[in-house]
Structures are given as C-alpha cells and as structure tokens.
Amino acid sequence: MKSSELRQTAISQHSAKKYDLAKKSYAQYLAIAPNDHVIWSNLGALFRSTQQFDYAVIAHERALRGEHSAQILGNASNAYFDAGDAKQAVKLRKQLLKLEPDDPMNHAMLGKFYRGAGKYKDAQKALQSAVKKFPDHAELRIQLAMTLLSLGEYPDGFREFEWRWQGDEISLPDFDFPIWRGQDLTGKTIVVTPEQGFGDTILMARFFAGLKALGCQVKFLCKKPLVRLLSQTTGIDAFVSKKSEIAGADYWVPMMDLPRYLDTTFDTIPAPATLHTPEDSIARANAIVAPFANQFKLGVLWSGSVTYRANHKRSFDHHKFLELSDIENLQMFSLYKGPLHDDFIKDGANAFIVDAAGHDRDFADSAALIKQLDLVVTMDSAIAHVAGSLGVPVWNLLHSEAYWLYEPHPKETPWYPTMRLIRQKSAGDWDGVFNSLYKDIKQLVKKQS
C-alpha cells in the first residue's frame, strides 16, 4: 500500500471510530513518514479519545515540532489539559487565539484552562471580556458560571449557570408544565428534578426546606439509591419516579437552580440536609464494625463513577491506601461499590481493607456505616457528600483542578463544616498527598488511642 493510501486509511478508520485499527495504521504510516505533523496530531487526538492521556501528550509533542497550525494547537492544548498540565494548555490556547481570535470556543477553553490552573481571576477577566463580544455563546457562559462559582460569587454564578441547558452535554426534560423561575408558589405543586451525579443531589438536598417554605407541595423525581437516605429530609412531600405521578403539577425545577431562586450567597448557605439511616442499615453496619471495636475505624474510597469523563484526574488506585496499613491500631473499611470492586477483591487488598460497601443496597446503607467510623478519607465523590451531611469528619482528597464547591478557601468549605480539604500540590501528585496523609493519620490514631 502506498504511503498516501495508508495515510488515508488511518484517517478513515479514525473517523469511523475504529480506534484499534487506526492506531495500527497510524503507526505503520509514521514509521515511513515520521515528519507528518498533522498525523501526529491526529494520533494524539485518538489517544485522547481512548483516554491514553500520556500517549496523547507524547504524540502532540511531536506534532508541535512542525508548523503550529490551528488544528495542531487546538488538539495539543486539549490533550495537555486532560493530562493535567493546565499551564501548558493555557500557553497553547493563547497561541491559537492569535490565529483564530473570532472563534468563541477558543476564548471559552482559555477560561476553562485558566480555571484548571487555579487562575480564577485571569479566567474571569478573559471570559467576561469574551462574553461582551459573543454574548450568546453557551460554552463561554458556562465557563464563566463555573469561574464565578469558584470565586464564591454565587448570585452571578448561578444565574450564568442556567446557560448549561444551551450547551451540548445536557438537555431540558420534556414536561407538560413550565419550569419555575421564581414565580409565586403559594398553593402550587412543584416537581424537583436531579441532575449530574448522586453527590450533587445530596449537596443540593439542603434547599428543599427553603423551597417548601414558599408554600408549595414538593415532589422529588428521585433515583432509587437515594430514596431511603432522603426519606426524612425536610421539605420533600413525595418521592416520584414516573411521569404519571407528576401529572397536574404546576412547575418543575432542576435542583441546581434552587440556590439561584432562593437567593443564596456565600454567606447564607443552608446547613446540609438531614439524612436517614434505617434500623436495618444500622444493624448491618454494627455487624461489620463489631470485630474492630477498639480500633480507629477509617473509611476509604479511591474512585468515583468510572463513566465521569474526568474520573482519571480525581481518582487513584486502591493500593495507595495500603500505604497506611502499617499504622498501629488502624482498621480501614472500603466504601467503594462499582465496576472496580472485582479488582479490589481479586488482588487480595480486602484482607487489609474490609470490604464494607461492595454489597450495599443503597446510600442509606453507606450512611449507616459511615456513622460508625472515626474518619472518612475519600477522593471527591458522593460518599464525601454523605459524610459531610452526616457531620462525620471527612478528609476530601482533591486533584489540582477541584470542583467549584471547594473554592475559594484552600482547606475548608462552608458547605460542609466537618470536611477538611487536602489538595495536590501539582497535577497528578497523589504521592505527595499520601505522604502527608500518612503522617496526619498516624498522629490522629495515636492521639485517639
């Protein structure tokens, strides 16, 4: 096959998402045409699609040895960001903006990358300037929303956040009644819908009480794993799961809009929702921890949902917690349930970290166990929200591009008074986090013993 034919074959396979075939074809072609910088860029984009972020960066480094076209700069900046190098992503996106200053997406991504680098004021300045030029561009407004929320500017941030429905990731539900935008609710029935993950639902459950106080009947379209946990949360009149159960309602509202329409500021964040732990869940939890009554009980979690696109940044291998296993009088309990559970069991780590959550029925079971623990150490996850809502001490291990909720204070968040924030000092540096963690936990266990 001629090199030109092999090149086109690789591109066609890539376009058809036949990634394994495309990798082979790209490799064969680059072995005879190593200076084709466009193809190096294509290969980097492919590796990004398959979440091989280190490989993506290597490919883009080779692409950048040639002419810095818009395509090469755009692909490379995205890859560096996904690999955790937000500073390099900013540098490349600035170069791209000089070539394509009239593309609003370039401005949006610059703001996003600034935010990833922790430069929130730079992000705010860049995004607000771009919004003046492109006021109707959804991604620009979404990135501005996330930046303002990170700065604690909640009224403006939540107002801008409404632009999320105009983006390409989520779409408005189709109901026969209107969305609530602050209208009088006296005597009305409103349906609250969840969005994003379980953690965000638990986070926002604190606003049900304020909504109920407006004089309405509140129905919550709740996912089953959360029903028992939230069954005694103030402000919820009924849990529903089918459209037939909400017929005749007057309004609906997404949970993430509640802070906006309840006039929430950084200084008026309500206390976390009350979570319910049923008697059978408590009995189950007591049985799990009973053999370790005289030991310091530490709950641990290393991964969130593997389908979340940035899970590779916020998560780490369960083996990291084994570094704590030689601390005297410490017993760890796994709070993980999900597709990585088999790996945890198969390699024998459950001999040292009790598998306490692998067979949880729902989050009520998780909550009951957490209440029996002395401390929870977790990456950013729904479990962090459960522990924080229960008032259990929780240390939240954050990657270098933390969620807006954990800004602007470095070590604490007003959303959860018992939560301590522990951050990576540089992108991907979990070793540094665990070196510090080991010392702190060893000291805490010794003190409590």
NUVEXVO-525432 format. One record per residue (C-alpha): x, y, z; residue in three letters. Coordinates in steps of 0.001 Angstrom, whole numbers, plus 500000, padded with zeros to 6 digits. Each point is the difference from the previous one (the first is absolute). Last residue first. Layout:
(r (X, Y, Z), ALA),
...
This chain:
(r (494251, 505679, 571222), SER),
(r (498557, 503278, 498723), GLN),
(r (503388, 501716, 499955), LYS),
(r (501765, 497057, 498373), LYS),
(r (497299, 499725, 497351), VAL),
(r (500227, 503725, 499236), LEU),
(r (503811, 499970, 499784), GLN),
(r (500005, 497039, 497634), LYS),
(r (497244, 501646, 497986), ILE),
(r (501932, 503240, 499578), ASP),
(r (503308, 498348, 499116), LYS),
(r (498464, 497634, 497458), TYR),
(r (497938, 502774, 498408), LEU),
(r (503068, 502125, 499339), SER),
(r (501696, 497200, 498090), ASN),
(r (496635, 499163, 498454), PHE),
(r (499531, 503446, 498466), VAL),
(r (503574, 500115, 498721), GLY),
(r (499571, 496632, 498316), ASP),
(r (496681, 501149, 498516), TRP),
(r (501846, 502529, 497872), ASP),
(r (497890, 499918, 496826), GLY),
(r (500108, 503758, 499457), ALA),
(r (502082, 501814, 502595), SER),
(r (499521, 500786, 503684), LYS),
(r (497114, 497538, 500103), GLN),
(r (497375, 501183, 502426), ARG),
(r (498703, 498933, 503406), ILE),
(r (496649, 501551, 500912), LEU),
(r (498644, 499387, 503496), ARG),
(r (496273, 499416, 500358), MET),
(r (498174, 500353, 503325), THR),
(r (498424, 503388, 499133), PRO),
(r (498612, 498829, 496626), TYR),
(r (498726, 502676, 497577), TRP),
(r (502197, 502651, 501595), PRO),
(r (503031, 498303, 498430), THR),
(r (503409, 499429, 501555), GLU),
(r (503719, 499729, 499254), LYS),
(r (500763, 502286, 497037), PRO),
(r (497046, 502416, 500202), HIS),
(r (498661, 501202, 496622), PRO),
(r (498991, 497343, 499104), GLU),
(r (498960, 496452, 500766), TYR),
(r (496525, 500239, 498470), LEU),
(r (501490, 501142, 496701), TRP),
(r (501306, 496443, 499398), TYR),
(r (503764, 499482, 500385), ALA),
(r (502581, 500290, 497248), GLU),
(r (503134, 498928, 501917), SER),
(r (498457, 496773, 501236), HIS),
(r (498158, 499992, 503288), LEU),
(r (500179, 497587, 502921), LEU),
(r (496985, 500690, 502229), ASN),
(r (500645, 499327, 503667), TRP),
(r (496744, 499218, 501763), VAL),
(r (499028, 500396, 503655), PRO),
(r (496377, 498815, 500328), VAL),
(r (497412, 502792, 499973), GLY),
(r (497474, 497803, 498205), LEU),
(r (499874, 502414, 497058), SER),
(r (503788, 499949, 499679), GLY),
(r (500086, 496205, 500064), ALA),
(r (497310, 499748, 497317), VAL),
(r (501626, 502706, 497878), HIS),
(r (503407, 498304, 500130), ALA),
(r (498277, 496710, 499125), ILE),
(r (498607, 501633, 496856), ALA),
(r (503592, 500474, 498866), SER),
(r (503073, 502214, 500205), ASP),
(r (502745, 497587, 501073), MET),
(r (499431, 498476, 503385), THR),
(r (501225, 499852, 503570), VAL),
(r (497221, 499355, 502525), VAL),
(r (500679, 500258, 503726), LEU),
(r (498953, 498433, 503295), ASP),
(r (497520, 497647, 498373), LEU),
(r (496631, 498716, 501220), GLN),
(r (498056, 502823, 498331), LYS),
(r (501646, 499034, 496699), ILE),
(r (498428, 496550, 500247), LEU),
(r (496483, 501373, 500310), ALA),
(r (500627, 502450, 497166), ALA),
(r (501136, 497289, 497590), SER),
(r (496941, 497870, 500752), ASP),
(r (497808, 503053, 499393), ALA),
(r (501936, 500539, 496767), PHE),
(r (498536, 496843, 498469), ASP),
(r (500074, 496217, 500160), ARG),
(r (503614, 499823, 501095), ASP),
(r (501670, 496755, 498908), HIS),
(r (503491, 501310, 499284), GLY),
(r (499708, 502470, 502857), ALA),
(r (501919, 498621, 502982), ALA),
(r (502765, 498086, 498244), ASP),
(r (502435, 500166, 502913), VAL),
(r (503347, 501497, 498967), ILE),
(r (502894, 497707, 500922), PHE),
(r (498699, 496659, 498741), ALA),
(r (497908, 501948, 497486), ASN),
(r (503227, 500798, 498135), ALA),
(r (500068, 496405, 498758), GLY),
(r (500676, 500715, 496322), ASP),
(r (496646, 498568, 498950), LYS),
(r (497894, 501971, 502477), ILE),
(r (501114, 503512, 499044), PHE),
(r (500021, 499106, 496308), ASP),
(r (496439, 498674, 500319), ASP),
(r (498848, 503251, 501609), HIS),
(r (501155, 502130, 497072), LEU),
(r (496547, 499801, 498374), PRO),
(r (498242, 501616, 502969), GLY),
(r (499747, 500183, 503774), LYS),
(r (502741, 501594, 502067), TYR),
(r (499714, 500881, 503687), LEU),
(r (502928, 497764, 500928), SER),
(r (500623, 499752, 503734), PHE),
(r (503429, 500627, 501526), MET),
(r (501146, 498882, 503425), GLN),
(r (502624, 501985, 501908), LEU),
(r (501426, 498881, 503355), ASN),
(r (503609, 500217, 498747), GLU),
(r (500601, 501688, 496666), ILE),
(r (501468, 497332, 497703), ASP),
(r (497020, 500072, 497625), SER),
(r (500325, 503669, 499057), LEU),
(r (501922, 499346, 496762), GLU),
(r (497226, 497515, 499202), LEU),
(r (497873, 503064, 499276), PHE),
(r (501938, 500660, 496811), LYS),
(r (499227, 496468, 498825), HIS),
(r (496422, 501086, 499289), HIS),
(r (501275, 501702, 496846), ASP),
(r (499213, 503683, 499489), PHE),
(r (497027, 502225, 499202), SER),
(r (499430, 503738, 499372), ARG),
(r (501936, 500277, 496748), LYS),
(r (498989, 496705, 498381), HIS),
(r (496390, 500713, 500989), ASN),
(r (500003, 502991, 497654), ALA),
(r (497562, 498519, 497471), ARG),
(r (497649, 498561, 502607), TYR),
(r (499250, 496459, 498807), THR),
(r (502307, 498491, 502642), VAL),
(r (497714, 501329, 502731), SER),
(r (502096, 500887, 503025), GLY),
(r (503285, 498443, 501000), SER),
(r (502287, 499585, 503025), TRP),
(r (497747, 499729, 503050), LEU),
(r (501010, 499438, 503621), VAL),
(r (498209, 499702, 503341), GLY),
(r (502298, 500077, 503032), LEU),
(r (499111, 498293, 503282), LYS),
(r (502490, 500554, 502804), PHE),
(r (500025, 496700, 501852), GLN),
(r (498304, 498829, 503188), ASN),
(r (496728, 498865, 498422), ALA),
(r (501620, 498264, 497045), PHE),
(r (498010, 496746, 500004), PRO),
(r (496750, 502035, 500255), ALA),
(r (500599, 502130, 496875), VAL),
(r (498071, 497866, 497508), ILE),
(r (497273, 498914, 502427), ALA),
(r (499318, 503593, 501026), ASN),
(r (499626, 501006, 496350), ALA),
(r (497372, 497309, 499346), ARG),
(r (498060, 500971, 503111), ALA),
(r (500101, 503668, 498948), ILE),
(r (498759, 499137, 496512), SER),
(r (497137, 497977, 501476), ASP),
(r (499083, 502910, 502271), GLU),
(r (499821, 502533, 497173), PRO),
(r (502638, 502764, 499668), THR),
(r (498360, 503241, 498874), HIS),
(r (501889, 503085, 498828), LEU),
(r (499287, 503527, 501224), THR),
(r (500965, 502469, 497291), ALA),
(r (503154, 502076, 500345), PRO),
(r (499746, 503427, 501677), ALA),
(r (498815, 502843, 497792), PRO),
(r (502512, 502205, 498119), ILE),
(r (499352, 503623, 500974), THR),
(r (503510, 501516, 499982), ASP),
(r (501037, 498846, 496516), PHE),
(r (496650, 501254, 498737), THR),
(r (496740, 498176, 499381), THR),
(r (497006, 501918, 498669), ASP),
(r (497555, 497059, 500088), LEU),
(r (499617, 500316, 496238), TYR),
(r (503718, 499614, 499384), ARG),
(r (500688, 497301, 502575), PRO),
(r (497085, 497937, 498610), LEU),
(r (501256, 499950, 496407), ASP),
(r (502275, 496986, 500573), MET),
(r (496995, 497937, 501039), MET),
(r (498286, 500418, 496627), PRO),
(r (496520, 501530, 500338), VAL),
(r (496490, 498887, 499046), TRP),
(r (496766, 501937, 500120), TYR),
(r (496229, 499663, 500424), ASP),
(r (499681, 496253, 500452), ALA),
(r (496964, 498361, 498421), GLY),
(r (501702, 496761, 499062), ALA),
(r (502995, 499343, 502239), ILE),
(r (499349, 496361, 500858), GLU),
(r (499160, 499064, 496398), SER),
(r (503470, 501186, 498977), LYS),
(r (501558, 497285, 502142), LYS),
(r (502538, 499970, 502840), SER),
(r (498426, 502040, 502769), VAL),
(r (500999, 500735, 503585), PHE),
(r (497511, 502049, 501989), ALA),
(r (499825, 502922, 502418), ASP),
(r (503705, 500892, 500048), ILE),
(r (500718, 503107, 502085), GLY),
(r (501985, 498556, 502888), THR),
(r (501951, 496864, 499146), THR),
(r (498421, 496956, 501614), GLN),
(r (499972, 497712, 496950), SER),
(r (503285, 501407, 498682), LEU),
(r (502135, 496914, 500682), LEU),
(r (497121, 497623, 499253), ARG),
(r (499448, 501529, 496560), VAL),
(r (503646, 500503, 498991), LEU),
(r (500786, 496720, 498205), PRO),
(r (496560, 500198, 498280), LYS),
(r (500555, 503189, 498010), LYS),
(r (497725, 502830, 501076), CYS),
(r (497440, 502066, 498118), LEU),
(r (499205, 502057, 503090), PHE),
(r (496517, 501345, 500622), LYS),
(r (499622, 503182, 502019), VAL),
(r (496575, 501457, 500884), GLN),
(r (500343, 503769, 500269), CYS),
(r (499925, 502746, 502618), GLY),
(r (503347, 501701, 499367), LEU),
(r (501361, 498215, 503080), ALA),
(r (500111, 496789, 497956), LYS),
(r (502712, 501510, 497800), LEU),
(r (502089, 501015, 502994), GLY),
(r (499700, 496519, 501494), ALA),
(r (500875, 498336, 496691), PHE),
(r (503222, 502022, 499744), PHE),
(r (502133, 497636, 502105), ARG),
(r (499439, 497286, 497373), ALA),
(r (502458, 501889, 497765), MET),
(r (503121, 498221, 501239), LEU),
(r (498299, 496598, 500082), ILE),
(r (498907, 500474, 496387), THR),
(r (503445, 501274, 499009), ASP),
(r (501574, 496872, 501464), GLY),
(r (497594, 497692, 498181), PHE),
(r (501176, 501358, 496663), GLY),
(r (498876, 502607, 497427), GLN),
(r (496385, 501027, 500221), GLU),
(r (497112, 499330, 502333), PRO),
(r (496471, 501238, 499305), THR),
(r (497745, 501894, 502403), VAL),
(r (496277, 499914, 499227), VAL),
(r (497923, 502922, 501258), ILE),
(r (496407, 500049, 501217), THR),
(r (498391, 503383, 500655), LYS),
(r (498122, 501384, 503001), GLY),
(r (502346, 502975, 500288), THR),
(r (502748, 499535, 497434), LEU),
(r (500430, 503595, 498801), ASP),
(r (502309, 500004, 496958), GLN),
(r (503774, 499624, 500437), GLY),
(r (500940, 498433, 496702), ARG),
(r (498069, 496751, 500173), TRP),
(r (499959, 497985, 496778), ILE),
(r (496624, 499700, 498351), PRO),
(r (497580, 497051, 499873), PHE),
(r (499632, 497180, 497477), ASP),
(r (503547, 498806, 500633), PHE),
(r (502841, 499213, 497590), ASP),
(r (503287, 500013, 501889), PRO),
(r (502516, 502700, 499009), LEU),
(r (503154, 498819, 498268), SER),
(r (503484, 499111, 501208), ILE),
(r (503506, 499898, 498506), GLU),
(r (499776, 502200, 496878), ASP),
(r (499481, 503391, 501610), GLY),
(r (496786, 502047, 500105), GLN),
(r (498795, 498295, 503177), TRP),
(r (503262, 500939, 501722), ARG),
(r (499094, 503669, 499439), TRP),
(r (498154, 499934, 503340), GLU),
(r (503441, 500068, 501591), PHE),
(r (500238, 503727, 499255), GLU),
(r (497378, 500704, 502667), ARG),
(r (501679, 497543, 502358), PHE),
(r (503297, 501853, 499659), GLY),
(r (498561, 503504, 500318), ASP),
(r (498223, 499189, 503271), PRO),
(r (502823, 497684, 501167), TYR),
(r (503129, 502129, 499771), GLU),
(r (502028, 497519, 502048), GLY),
(r (502998, 500248, 497662), LEU),
(r (499460, 496418, 498854), SER),
(r (496373, 500876, 499264), LEU),
(r (501158, 502905, 497835), LEU),
(r (502348, 497730, 498060), THR),
(r (497403, 497278, 499488), MET),
(r (497513, 502571, 498710), ALA),
(r (502561, 501578, 497666), LEU),
(r (500694, 496558, 498546), GLN),
(r (496281, 499497, 499427), ILE),
(r (499650, 503460, 498415), ARG),
(r (502831, 499337, 497567), LEU),
(r (498569, 496575, 499214), GLU),
(r (496601, 501507, 499198), ALA),
(r (501074, 502684, 497528), HIS),
(r (497287, 502650, 499960), ASP),
(r (502006, 502969, 501290), PRO),
(r (502949, 499558, 497582), PHE),
(r (501938, 503285, 500167), LYS),
(r (498938, 501012, 503502), LYS),
(r (500267, 496348, 501002), VAL),
(r (503660, 500021, 498907), ALA),
(r (500920, 502746, 502469), SER),
(r (498138, 498241, 502795), GLN),
(r (501811, 496783, 499125), LEU),
(r (503518, 501429, 499986), ALA),
(r (499557, 501986, 503221), LYS),
(r (498322, 497133, 501849), GLN),
(r (502638, 497504, 498888), ALA),
(r (502806, 502315, 501090), ASP),
(r (498239, 500412, 503355), LYS),
(r (499632, 496236, 500316), TYR),
(r (503626, 499107, 499359), LYS),
(r (499910, 496540, 501598), GLY),
(r (501586, 498332, 496972), ALA),
(r (496725, 498238, 499250), GLY),
(r (498269, 503382, 500135), ARG),
(r (502445, 501391, 497460), TYR),
(r (499283, 496919, 497869), PHE),
(r (496256, 500614, 500105), LYS),
(r (500421, 503673, 499154), GLY),
(r (502273, 499143, 497082), LEU),
(r (497449, 497395, 498929), MET),
(r (497220, 502581, 499851), ALA),
(r (502178, 502460, 498075), HIS),
(r (500865, 497322, 497438), ASN),
(r (496327, 499051, 499799), MET),
(r (499160, 503594, 499057), PRO),
(r (501910, 499707, 496688), ASP),
(r (500723, 503563, 498900), ASP),
(r (503575, 500123, 501283), PRO),
(r (501084, 497068, 497812), GLU),
(r (503754, 500185, 499394), LEU),
(r (500846, 502115, 503053), LYS),
(r (497494, 497942, 501976), LEU),
(r (501943, 496852, 499125), LEU),
(r (503130, 501360, 501638), GLN),
(r (497991, 500779, 503138), LYS),
(r (498616, 496449, 499899), ARG),
(r (503550, 498643, 499939), LEU),
(r (501077, 501890, 503116), LYS),
(r (496784, 499194, 501865), VAL),
(r (500381, 496269, 499289), ALA),
(r (503603, 500180, 501195), GLN),
(r (498775, 501422, 503307), LYS),
(r (497151, 497473, 500235), ALA),
(r (502338, 497003, 499962), ASP),
(r (497651, 497352, 501399), GLY),
(r (499986, 497503, 497126), ALA),
(r (496560, 501249, 498969), ASP),
(r (501382, 503531, 499786), PHE),
(r (503025, 498904, 497988), TYR),
(r (497745, 498166, 497570), ALA),
(r (497677, 502957, 499479), ASN),
(r (502937, 502340, 499357), SER),
(r (501500, 497550, 497511), ALA),
(r (496832, 499579, 497954), ASN),
(r (499463, 503745, 499763), GLY),
(r (503624, 500803, 499163), LEU),
(r (500184, 497327, 497292), ILE),
(r (496700, 501011, 498433), GLN),
(r (500839, 503711, 500060), ALA),
(r (503340, 499367, 498307), SER),
(r (503263, 500093, 501923), HIS),
(r (502371, 498875, 497260), GLU),
(r (502116, 497039, 501031), GLY),
(r (501525, 498885, 503282), ARG),
(r (496536, 500466, 501525), LEU),
(r (498831, 496716, 498476), ALA),
(r (502765, 498174, 501841), ARG),
(r (498908, 501444, 503338), GLU),
(r (496454, 499127, 498975), HIS),
(r (500842, 496313, 499741), ALA),
(r (501685, 499989, 503400), ILE),
(r (497032, 501831, 501548), VAL),
(r (497514, 497490, 498596), ALA),
(r (502077, 497101, 501291), TYR),
(r (499764, 501413, 503512), ASP),
(r (496251, 500530, 499560), PHE),
(r (499065, 496508, 498933), GLN),
(r (496326, 500810, 500516), GLN),
(r (498929, 498233, 496775), THR),
(r (498832, 503310, 498523), SER),
(r (503208, 501684, 501184), ARG),
(r (502009, 497304, 498233), PHE),
(r (498079, 500793, 496807), LEU),
(r (500683, 503731, 500347), ALA),
(r (503700, 499253, 500388), GLY),
(r (499878, 497828, 496887), LEU),
(r (498399, 502834, 498060), ASN),
(r (502681, 502410, 501214), SER),
(r (502738, 497579, 498935), TRP),
(r (498155, 499787, 496686), ILE),
(r (500141, 503771, 499598), VAL),
(r (503700, 499983, 500867), HIS),
(r (500963, 497746, 497115), ASP),
(r (503717, 499863, 500788), ASN),
(r (500138, 496299, 500846), PRO),
(r (498833, 498893, 496534), ALA),
(r (501123, 496359, 499664), ILE),
(r (499470, 498870, 503598), ALA),
(r (497266, 502625, 500251), LEU),
(r (497891, 498018, 497514), TYR),
(r (500287, 496698, 501829), GLN),
(r (499250, 501652, 503350), ALA),
(r (496984, 501850, 498572), TYR),
(r (498696, 496764, 498501), SER),
(r (500379, 498082, 503251), LYS),
(r (498347, 502739, 502041), LYS),
(r (497192, 500276, 497430), ALA),
(r (499207, 496300, 500287), LEU),
(r (499704, 500252, 503770), ASP),
(r (497985, 503213, 499756), TYR),
(r (497309, 498963, 497578), LYS),
(r (498203, 503229, 500830), LYS),
(r (498860, 500408, 496359), ALA),
(r (501981, 503239, 499784), SER),
(r (503077, 498171, 501312), HIS),
(r (499603, 497214, 497452), GLN),
(r (499691, 502594, 497233), SER),
(r (503085, 501895, 501202), ILE),
(r (502044, 496798, 500198), ALA),
(r (498902, 498930, 496518), THR),
(r (500824, 503451, 498628), GLN),
(r (503563, 499782, 501290), ARG),
(r (500385, 496435, 498728), LEU),
(r (498843, 501126, 496558), GLU),
(r (502492, 502876, 499982), SER),
(r (502764, 497648, 501167), SER),
(r (499270, 497588, 497168), LYS),
(r (498681, 496567, 500933), MET),
